[in-house]
Amino acid sequence: MGKVNKSGTNQKGQVAFLGIDLSKKSFQLHGVDAKGHVVIKKKLNRKALLPFIANLPQCAIGMETCGG
């Protein structure tokens, strides 16, 4: 994946698509650039999610939840 900086992104490219797996206490993020290369792999708590997303460039976001 390459070296990851403080924002959770690497130097390959800018995040184009961000997938978020929602749970009660933490969120797993997986972002790819326009070529499909992984640029974000990060686990965040509920309090840190919104500020993190607010600082990303404009991108498509998909969320996955479990109905259990």
N, CA, C and O atoms as a GROMACS GRO file, in nm:
protein
  272
    1MET      N    1   0.081  -0.118   0.000
    1MET     CA    2   0.000   0.000   0.000
    1MET      C    3   0.086   0.126   0.000
    1MET      O    4   0.036   0.231  -0.040
    2GLY      N    5   0.208   0.121   0.042
    2GLY     CA    6   0.290   0.242   0.046
    2GLY      C    7   0.283   0.308   0.182
    2GLY      O    8   0.201   0.272   0.266
    3LYS      N    9   0.370   0.407   0.202
    3LYS     CA   10   0.376   0.478   0.329
    3LYS      C   11   0.251   0.563   0.350
    3LYS      O   12   0.210   0.637   0.260
    4VAL      N   13   0.191   0.552   0.467
    4VAL     CA   14   0.067   0.622   0.499
    4VAL      C   15   0.099   0.743   0.586
    4VAL      O   16   0.178   0.733   0.680
    5ASN      N   17   0.037   0.859   0.555
    5ASN     CA   18   0.060   0.980   0.635
    5ASN      C   19  -0.043   0.993   0.746
    5ASN      O   20  -0.125   0.903   0.765
    6LYS      N   21  -0.040   1.104   0.821
    6LYS     CA   22  -0.129   1.122   0.936
    6LYS      C   23  -0.277   1.119   0.900
    6LYS      O   24  -0.359   1.078   0.983
    7SER      N   25  -0.313   1.160   0.779
    7SER     CA   26  -0.454   1.162   0.742
    7SER      C   27  -0.506   1.023   0.707
    7SER      O   28  -0.626   1.004   0.687
    8GLY      N   29  -0.414   0.924   0.700
    8GLY     CA   30  -0.456   0.789   0.665
    8GLY      C   31  -0.446   0.762   0.517
    8GLY      O   32  -0.484   0.653   0.472
    9THR      N   33  -0.397   0.857   0.439
    9THR     CA   34  -0.382   0.837   0.295
    9THR      C   35  -0.236   0.818   0.261
    9THR      O   36  -0.148   0.857   0.338
   10ASN      N   37  -0.210   0.759   0.144
   10ASN     CA   38  -0.072   0.746   0.101
   10ASN      C   39  -0.045   0.838  -0.016
   10ASN      O   40  -0.133   0.916  -0.055
   11GLN      N   41   0.073   0.831  -0.072
   11GLN     CA   42   0.112   0.925  -0.177
   11GLN      C   43   0.076   0.877  -0.318
   11GLN      O   44   0.102   0.949  -0.414
   12LYS      N   45   0.016   0.759  -0.335
   12LYS     CA   46  -0.017   0.708  -0.468
   12LYS      C   47  -0.115   0.798  -0.541
   12LYS      O   48  -0.092   0.833  -0.657
   13GLY      N   49  -0.222   0.836  -0.475
   13GLY     CA   50  -0.324   0.915  -0.542
   13GLY      C   51  -0.426   0.967  -0.443
   13GLY      O   52  -0.424   0.936  -0.324
   14GLN      N   53  -0.516   1.045  -0.497
   14GLN     CA   54  -0.620   1.106  -0.416
   14GLN      C   55  -0.739   1.010  -0.407
   14GLN      O   56  -0.774   0.945  -0.505
   15VAL      N   57  -0.800   1.002  -0.291
   15VAL     CA   58  -0.913   0.912  -0.272
   15VAL      C   59  -1.029   0.953  -0.362
   15VAL      O   60  -1.068   1.070  -0.365
   16ALA      N   61  -1.083   0.856  -0.435
   16ALA     CA   62  -1.197   0.879  -0.524
   16ALA      C   63  -1.322   0.810  -0.470
   16ALA      O   64  -1.434   0.861  -0.486
   17PHE      N   65  -1.304   0.696  -0.406
   17PHE     CA   66  -1.414   0.617  -0.350
   17PHE      C   67  -1.376   0.574  -0.210
   17PHE      O   68  -1.267   0.523  -0.188
   18LEU      N   69  -1.468   0.595  -0.115
   18LEU     CA   70  -1.444   0.558   0.024
   18LEU      C   71  -1.556   0.466   0.071
   18LEU      O   72  -1.673   0.501   0.063
   19GLY      N   73  -1.519   0.350   0.118
   19GLY     CA   74  -1.614   0.256   0.176
   19GLY      C   75  -1.603   0.260   0.327
   19GLY      O   76  -1.492   0.262   0.381
   20ILE      N   77  -1.717   0.263   0.395
   20ILE     CA   78  -1.718   0.268   0.541
   20ILE      C   79  -1.802   0.154   0.594
   20ILE      O   80  -1.920   0.140   0.558
   21ASP      N   81  -1.742   0.072   0.679
   21ASP     CA   82  -1.813  -0.035   0.748
   21ASP      C   83  -1.853   0.021   0.884
   21ASP      O   84  -1.768   0.050   0.968
   22LEU      N   85  -1.983   0.037   0.906
   22LEU     CA   86  -2.035   0.098   1.028
   22LEU      C   87  -2.057  -0.007   1.137
   22LEU      O   88  -2.105  -0.117   1.110
   23SER      N   89  -2.022   0.028   1.258
   23SER     CA   90  -2.053  -0.056   1.374
   23SER      C   91  -2.084   0.037   1.490
   23SER      O   92  -2.088   0.159   1.473
   24LYS      N   93  -2.106  -0.018   1.607
   24LYS     CA   94  -2.149   0.064   1.721
   24LYS      C   95  -2.041   0.160   1.770
   24LYS      O   96  -2.070   0.276   1.799
   25LYS      N   97  -1.916   0.113   1.780
   25LYS     CA   98  -1.812   0.195   1.841
   25LYS      C   99  -1.702   0.239   1.746
   25LYS      O  100  -1.635   0.339   1.773
   26SER      N  101  -1.680   0.168   1.637
   26SER     CA  102  -1.571   0.204   1.547
   26SER      C  103  -1.614   0.189   1.402
   26SER      O  104  -1.714   0.123   1.371
   27PHE      N  105  -1.538   0.251   1.315
   27PHE     CA  106  -1.566   0.249   1.172
   27PHE      C  107  -1.440   0.210   1.097
   27PHE      O  108  -1.333   0.266   1.122
   28GLN      N  109  -1.452   0.115   1.006
   28GLN     CA  110  -1.339   0.072   0.925
   28GLN      C  111  -1.353   0.140   0.789
   28GLN      O  112  -1.455   0.126   0.723
   29LEU      N  113  -1.250   0.214   0.747
   29LEU     CA  114  -1.252   0.286   0.620
   29LEU      C  115  -1.158   0.221   0.521
   29LEU      O  116  -1.049   0.177   0.556
   30HIS      N  117  -1.202   0.216   0.395
   30HIS     CA  118  -1.120   0.162   0.286
   30HIS      C  119  -1.141   0.255   0.167
   30HIS      O  120  -1.251   0.263   0.113
   31GLY      N  121  -1.035   0.325   0.127
   31GLY     CA  122  -1.046   0.419   0.016
   31GLY      C  123  -0.955   0.381  -0.098
   31GLY      O  124  -0.845   0.330  -0.077
   32VAL      N  125  -1.002   0.406  -0.219
   32VAL     CA  126  -0.922   0.379  -0.339
   32VAL      C  127  -0.919   0.504  -0.426
   32VAL      O  128  -1.008   0.589  -0.419
   33ASP      N  129  -0.814   0.515  -0.507
   33ASP     CA  130  -0.806   0.626  -0.602
   33ASP      C  131  -0.880   0.589  -0.729
   33ASP      O  132  -0.940   0.481  -0.737
   34ALA      N  133  -0.877   0.674  -0.829
   34ALA     CA  134  -0.952   0.654  -0.952
   34ALA      C  135  -0.905   0.530  -1.028
   34ALA      O  136  -0.980   0.476  -1.110
   35LYS      N  137  -0.783   0.484  -1.004
   35LYS     CA  138  -0.730   0.365  -1.071
   35LYS      C  139  -0.754   0.238  -0.990
   35LYS      O  140  -0.717   0.129  -1.034
   36GLY      N  141  -0.816   0.251  -0.874
   36GLY     CA  142  -0.845   0.135  -0.790
   36GLY      C  143  -0.736   0.098  -0.692
   36GLY      O  144  -0.745  -0.006  -0.627
   37HIS      N  145  -0.632   0.180  -0.681
   37HIS     CA  146  -0.526   0.154  -0.584
   37HIS      C  147  -0.571   0.195  -0.445
   37HIS      O  148  -0.634   0.300  -0.427
   38VAL      N  149  -0.540   0.113  -0.346
   38VAL     CA  150  -0.576   0.144  -0.208
   38VAL      C  151  -0.496   0.265  -0.161
   38VAL      O  152  -0.373   0.266  -0.169
   39VAL      N  153  -0.566   0.366  -0.112
   39VAL     CA  154  -0.500   0.486  -0.059
   39VAL      C  155  -0.535   0.514   0.086
   39VAL      O  156  -0.470   0.595   0.151
   40ILE      N  157  -0.638   0.447   0.138
   40ILE     CA  158  -0.676   0.463   0.279
   40ILE      C  159  -0.716   0.327   0.336
   40ILE      O  160  -0.796   0.255   0.277
   41LYS      N  161  -0.660   0.294   0.449
   41LYS     CA  162  -0.704   0.183   0.533
   41LYS      C  163  -0.693   0.237   0.674
   41LYS      O  164  -0.583   0.260   0.724
   42LYS      N  165  -0.806   0.258   0.738
   42LYS     CA  166  -0.803   0.324   0.868
   42LYS      C  167  -0.922   0.281   0.952
   42LYS      O  168  -1.031   0.258   0.899
   43LYS      N  169  -0.901   0.270   1.081
   43LYS     CA  170  -1.008   0.243   1.177
   43LYS      C  171  -1.023   0.367   1.264
   43LYS      O  172  -0.926   0.416   1.321
   44LEU      N  173  -1.148   0.417   1.273
   44LEU     CA  174  -1.174   0.538   1.350
   44LEU      C  175  -1.286   0.515   1.450
   44LEU      O  176  -1.373   0.430   1.429
   45ASN      N  177  -1.285   0.591   1.559
   45ASN     CA  178  -1.398   0.587   1.651
   45ASN      C  179  -1.504   0.686   1.602
   45ASN      O  180  -1.480   0.763   1.510
   46ARG      N  181  -1.620   0.682   1.663
   46ARG     CA  182  -1.735   0.764   1.621
   46ARG      C  183  -1.700   0.914   1.622
   46ARG      O  184  -1.739   0.987   1.531
   47LYS      N  185  -1.629   0.959   1.723
   47LYS     CA  186  -1.596   1.101   1.738
   47LYS      C  187  -1.501   1.150   1.628
   47LYS      O  188  -1.507   1.267   1.590
   48ALA      N  189  -1.414   1.064   1.578
   48ALA     CA  190  -1.313   1.104   1.480
   48ALA      C  191  -1.360   1.093   1.335
   48ALA      O  192  -1.295   1.147   1.246
   49LEU      N  193  -1.471   1.024   1.310
   49LEU     CA  194  -1.515   0.999   1.172
   49LEU      C  195  -1.548   1.126   1.096
   49LEU      O  196  -1.494   1.148   0.988
   50LEU      N  197  -1.635   1.210   1.148
   50LEU     CA  198  -1.679   1.329   1.076
   50LEU      C  199  -1.564   1.425   1.046
   50LEU      O  200  -1.552   1.471   0.932
   51PRO      N  201  -1.477   1.458   1.142
   51PRO     CA  202  -1.364   1.546   1.109
   51PRO      C  203  -1.273   1.486   1.002
   51PRO      O  204  -1.221   1.559   0.918
   52PHE      N  205  -1.252   1.355   1.006
   52PHE     CA  206  -1.167   1.290   0.906
   52PHE      C  207  -1.228   1.305   0.767
   52PHE      O  208  -1.158   1.343   0.673
   53ILE      N  209  -1.357   1.275   0.753
   53ILE     CA  210  -1.424   1.284   0.623
   53ILE      C  211  -1.429   1.429   0.574
   53ILE      O  212  -1.414   1.454   0.455
   54ALA      N  213  -1.449   1.523   0.664
   54ALA     CA  214  -1.456   1.664   0.627
   54ALA      C  215  -1.325   1.714   0.565
   54ALA      O  216  -1.326   1.808   0.486
   55ASN      N  217  -1.214   1.651   0.601
   55ASN     CA  218  -1.083   1.692   0.549
   55ASN      C  219  -1.041   1.617   0.423
   55ASN      O  220  -0.934   1.644   0.369
   56LEU      N  221  -1.122   1.524   0.375
   56LEU     CA  222  -1.092   1.452   0.252
   56LEU      C  223  -1.134   1.536   0.131
   56LEU      O  224  -1.223   1.620   0.143
   57PRO      N  225  -1.072   1.512   0.017
   57PRO     CA  226  -1.123   1.575  -0.105
   57PRO      C  227  -1.260   1.516  -0.138
   57PRO      O  228  -1.296   1.410  -0.087
   58GLN      N  229  -1.335   1.584  -0.223
   58GLN     CA  230  -1.466   1.533  -0.262
   58GLN      C  231  -1.451   1.394  -0.322
   58GLN      O  232  -1.367   1.372  -0.409
   59CYS      N  233  -1.535   1.298  -0.275
   59CYS     CA  234  -1.529   1.161  -0.323
   59CYS      C  235  -1.665   1.094  -0.300
   59CYS      O  236  -1.749   1.143  -0.225
   60ALA      N  237  -1.684   0.981  -0.366
   60ALA     CA  238  -1.804   0.901  -0.346
   60ALA      C  239  -1.786   0.818  -0.219
   60ALA      O  240  -1.678   0.765  -0.194
   61ILE      N  241  -1.893   0.807  -0.138
   61ILE     CA  242  -1.886   0.730  -0.014
   61ILE      C  243  -1.996   0.627  -0.012
   61ILE      O  244  -2.113   0.659  -0.036
   62GLY      N  245  -1.959   0.503   0.016
   62GLY     CA  246  -2.056   0.394   0.031
   62GLY      C  247  -2.048   0.341   0.173
   62GLY      O  248  -1.939   0.329   0.228
   63MET      N  249  -2.162   0.308   0.232
   63MET     CA  250  -2.164   0.259   0.370
   63MET      C  251  -2.226   0.120   0.375
   63MET      O  252  -2.324   0.093   0.307
   64GLU      N  253  -2.168   0.034   0.456
   64GLU     CA  254  -2.217  -0.102   0.476
   64GLU      C  255  -2.256  -0.118   0.620
   64GLU      O  256  -2.181  -0.081   0.711
   65THR      N  257  -2.374  -0.172   0.642
   65THR     CA  258  -2.419  -0.199   0.779
   65THR      C  259  -2.475  -0.340   0.786
   65THR      O  260  -2.507  -0.402   0.685
   66CYS      N  261  -2.487  -0.389   0.906
   66CYS     CA  262  -2.543  -0.521   0.928
   66CYS      C  263  -2.680  -0.502   0.995
   66CYS      O  264  -2.694  -0.423   1.088
   67GLY      N  265  -2.779  -0.574   0.948
   67GLY     CA  266  -2.913  -0.563   1.004
   67GLY      C  267  -2.933  -0.641   1.131
   67GLY      O  268  -3.045  -0.644   1.184
   68GLY      N  269  -2.828  -0.705   1.184
   68GLY     CA  270  -2.839  -0.788   1.303
   68GLY      C  271  -2.850  -0.707   1.423
   68GLY      O  272  -2.859  -0.761   1.533
   0.00000   0.00000   0.00000
